[in-house]
């Protein structure tokens, strides 16, 4: 009788620093069902810790999702994803903290694969980073830029800094706030962010500013354009 070896004996485990193709990364990842989160960034494997600190990540993540979720509810034709697997290219498969995309039927640049993964670049990606030394501001930023992620937000929680990049002729430029200190998305009309309010944890003011954006003529026109495809 021929014995069949257990899958974990025949497929090598993922290890931090492995240099793998997208196919091999997914093969090993799928063979480790207990692994919470791993990413392939520029062909290198990064395994995320199973535990996350509250103030430096968990709470900040929740605030971002509240902000983006409110926008999604008011904007038919866009979709919010929480830590989804994104197949960017043959060397990059990240799991961003949050993505906001325009539905493909409405002209969005990403699509859902037959096995229900995002393929291509979402219009907006948000990453929560503890500090500026994280890969979010280095290797990931380059991968997102090269693949055409139109807007990229990095919140460096411990540094009390949030940077919003937008893609301009293949390069990331930093989005400037208006005279009221509000950042306004160039891709998602009405998606307004009061950075000082967010950094202070004043979510009531963050949502009040967002509601003002949602009542703008620009957002109304955007919704009208997307509604037939919602």
C-alpha positions as CSV (number, residue, x, y, z in Angstrom):
1,X,0.0,0.0,0.0
2,X,1.3,3.4,-1.0
3,X,1.2,6.0,1.8
4,X,0.2,9.6,1.1
5,X,2.3,12.1,3.0
6,X,0.5,14.8,4.9
7,X,0.3,18.1,2.9
8,X,2.5,20.0,5.3
9,X,5.3,17.5,4.7
10,X,5.1,17.9,0.9
11,X,4.7,21.7,0.7
12,X,7.3,23.8,2.4
13,X,6.2,26.2,5.1
14,X,6.2,30.0,4.5
15,X,9.1,31.7,6.2
16,X,9.9,35.4,6.6
17,X,12.3,36.5,3.9
18,X,11.5,33.7,1.4
19,X,11.8,34.8,-2.2
20,X,8.9,33.3,-4.0
21,X,6.7,33.7,-7.1
22,X,3.1,34.5,-6.7
23,X,2.1,31.0,-7.5
24,X,4.4,29.4,-5.0
25,X,3.5,31.9,-2.3
26,X,-0.2,31.1,-2.7
27,X,0.5,27.4,-2.7
28,X,2.4,27.5,0.6
29,X,0.0,30.0,2.1
30,X,-3.0,27.8,1.4
31,X,-1.3,24.9,3.0
32,X,-1.1,26.8,6.3
33,X,-4.7,27.4,7.2
34,X,-3.8,28.6,10.8
35,X,-1.6,31.4,9.4
36,X,-3.4,34.7,10.0
37,X,-1.7,37.0,7.6
38,X,1.3,36.9,5.2
39,X,2.1,39.1,2.3
40,X,4.3,38.9,-0.8
41,X,6.0,42.3,-1.4
42,X,8.4,42.6,-4.3
43,X,8.9,38.8,-4.3
44,X,9.7,38.6,-0.6
45,X,7.5,37.0,2.1
46,X,6.5,39.0,5.1
47,X,4.6,37.1,7.9
48,X,2.5,39.4,10.1
49,X,2.4,38.8,13.9
50,X,-0.7,37.0,15.2
51,X,-1.3,39.6,17.8
52,X,-1.8,43.3,17.3
53,X,-1.5,46.1,19.8
54,X,-4.6,48.2,20.5
55,X,-3.6,51.8,20.3
56,X,-0.9,51.5,17.7
57,X,-3.0,49.5,15.3
58,X,-6.4,48.0,16.3
59,X,-8.1,51.2,17.4
60,X,-6.7,53.2,14.5
61,X,-7.8,50.5,12.1
62,X,-11.3,50.7,13.5
63,X,-11.5,54.5,13.1
64,X,-10.4,54.2,9.4
65,X,-13.0,51.6,8.7
66,X,-15.7,53.7,10.3
67,X,-14.7,56.6,8.1
68,X,-14.5,54.6,4.9
69,X,-17.6,52.5,5.8
70,X,-19.7,55.6,6.2
71,X,-18.5,56.8,2.7
72,X,-19.4,53.4,1.2
73,X,-22.9,53.4,2.6
74,X,-23.5,56.8,1.0
75,X,-21.9,56.0,-2.3
76,X,-23.5,53.1,-4.3
77,X,-21.0,51.7,-6.8
78,X,-18.0,51.6,-4.5
79,X,-16.9,48.8,-2.2
80,X,-14.8,48.7,1.0
81,X,-12.6,45.7,1.8
82,X,-10.9,44.9,5.1
83,X,-7.5,43.1,4.8
84,X,-8.4,41.5,1.4
85,X,-5.9,39.6,-0.6
86,X,-4.9,41.7,-3.6
87,X,-3.1,40.1,-6.5
88,X,-1.2,43.1,-7.8
89,X,1.3,41.4,-10.1
90,X,3.6,38.3,-10.2
91,X,5.7,39.6,-7.3
92,X,3.2,41.3,-5.1
93,X,0.2,39.9,-3.1
94,X,-0.4,42.2,-0.2
95,X,-3.3,42.2,2.3
96,X,-3.8,46.0,2.9
97,X,-5.6,47.1,6.1
98,X,-8.3,48.6,3.9
99,X,-9.1,49.1,0.3
100,X,-11.8,51.2,-1.4
101,X,-12.6,50.4,-5.0
102,X,-14.9,51.4,-7.7
103,X,-17.0,48.4,-8.9
104,X,-15.6,47.1,-12.2
105,X,-19.0,47.5,-13.9
106,X,-18.7,51.2,-13.1
107,X,-15.3,51.5,-14.7
108,X,-13.1,50.5,-11.7
109,X,-9.6,49.3,-12.5
110,X,-9.6,46.2,-10.3
111,X,-11.7,43.1,-10.7
112,X,-12.7,40.0,-8.8
113,X,-11.2,36.7,-9.9
114,X,-13.3,33.6,-10.3
115,X,-12.0,32.5,-6.9
116,X,-13.1,35.8,-5.3
117,X,-9.8,37.6,-4.9
118,X,-9.0,41.2,-6.0
119,X,-6.9,41.3,-9.1
120,X,-5.3,44.6,-10.2
121,X,-5.0,47.8,-8.3
122,X,-7.8,49.2,-6.1
123,X,-8.3,52.9,-6.5
124,X,-7.5,53.6,-2.8
125,X,-5.4,51.6,-0.3
126,X,-4.9,52.4,3.4
127,X,-2.2,51.0,5.6
128,X,-1.8,51.4,9.4
129,X,1.9,51.6,10.2
130,X,3.5,51.9,13.6
131,X,6.2,54.2,12.4
132,X,8.1,55.4,9.3
133,X,10.4,52.3,9.4
134,X,7.6,50.0,8.3
135,X,7.5,48.5,4.8
136,X,4.3,50.4,4.1
137,X,6.4,53.5,3.3
138,X,9.1,51.7,1.3
139,X,8.6,48.4,-0.6
140,X,4.8,48.5,-0.5
141,X,4.7,52.1,-1.6
142,X,6.8,51.3,-4.6
143,X,4.7,48.3,-5.5
144,X,1.5,50.2,-5.2
145,X,2.9,53.1,-7.3
146,X,4.1,50.8,-10.0
147,X,0.8,49.0,-10.3
148,X,-1.3,52.1,-10.5
149,X,-3.0,52.4,-7.1
150,X,-4.3,55.9,-7.5
151,X,-4.4,57.0,-3.9
152,X,-2.5,55.6,-0.9
153,X,-2.9,56.6,2.7
154,X,-0.3,55.6,5.4
155,X,-1.1,56.4,9.0
156,X,2.0,56.3,11.1
157,X,0.3,56.0,14.5
158,X,3.2,56.3,16.9
159,X,4.6,59.2,14.9
160,X,1.2,61.0,14.9
161,X,1.4,61.5,11.2
162,X,-0.9,60.6,8.3
163,X,0.2,61.0,4.7
164,X,-2.1,60.8,1.7
165,X,-0.4,60.1,-1.6
166,X,-2.0,60.5,-5.1
167,X,-0.6,59.1,-8.4
168,X,0.5,61.8,-10.9
169,X,2.3,60.7,-14.1
170,X,3.5,57.5,-12.5
171,X,4.8,59.1,-9.3
172,X,3.3,59.5,-5.8
173,X,2.8,63.1,-4.7
174,X,1.6,64.1,-1.2
175,X,-1.9,65.4,-1.2
176,X,-2.2,68.9,0.4
177,X,-4.9,69.9,2.8
178,X,-7.2,72.8,2.1
179,X,-7.3,76.0,4.2
180,X,-9.4,74.2,6.8
181,X,-6.9,71.4,7.2
182,X,-9.1,68.9,5.3
183,X,-7.8,66.3,2.8
184,X,-10.1,65.7,-0.1
185,X,-9.8,62.6,-2.3
186,X,-9.2,63.2,-6.0
187,X,-10.7,59.9,-7.0
188,X,-13.6,59.6,-4.6
189,X,-15.5,62.9,-4.6
190,X,-16.8,63.7,-1.1
191,X,-14.3,61.6,0.7
192,X,-13.0,64.3,3.1
193,X,-10.7,63.7,6.0
194,X,-10.0,66.0,8.9
195,X,-6.5,64.8,9.8
196,X,-6.0,66.7,13.0
197,X,-9.4,65.4,14.2
198,X,-8.5,61.8,13.3
199,X,-5.1,62.0,15.0
200,X,-6.8,63.4,18.1
201,X,-9.3,60.5,18.1
202,X,-12.2,62.9,17.7
203,X,-14.3,60.6,15.5
204,X,-17.4,62.7,15.9
205,X,-15.7,65.6,14.1
206,X,-14.1,63.2,11.5
207,X,-17.6,62.0,10.6
208,X,-19.1,65.6,10.6
209,X,-16.4,66.7,8.1
210,X,-17.1,63.6,6.0
211,X,-20.8,64.3,6.0
212,X,-20.1,67.8,4.6
213,X,-18.2,66.1,1.8
214,X,-21.1,63.7,1.2
215,X,-23.4,66.7,0.8
216,X,-21.2,68.4,-1.8
217,X,-22.3,68.7,-5.5
218,X,-19.2,66.7,-6.5
219,X,-20.3,63.7,-4.5
220,X,-23.9,64.0,-5.8
221,X,-22.5,64.0,-9.4
222,X,-20.3,61.0,-8.6
223,X,-23.2,59.0,-7.2
224,X,-25.3,59.8,-10.2
225,X,-22.6,58.5,-12.5
226,X,-22.2,55.3,-10.5
227,X,-25.8,54.5,-9.6
228,X,-26.7,52.7,-12.9
229,X,-23.9,50.2,-12.1
230,X,-24.5,49.8,-8.3
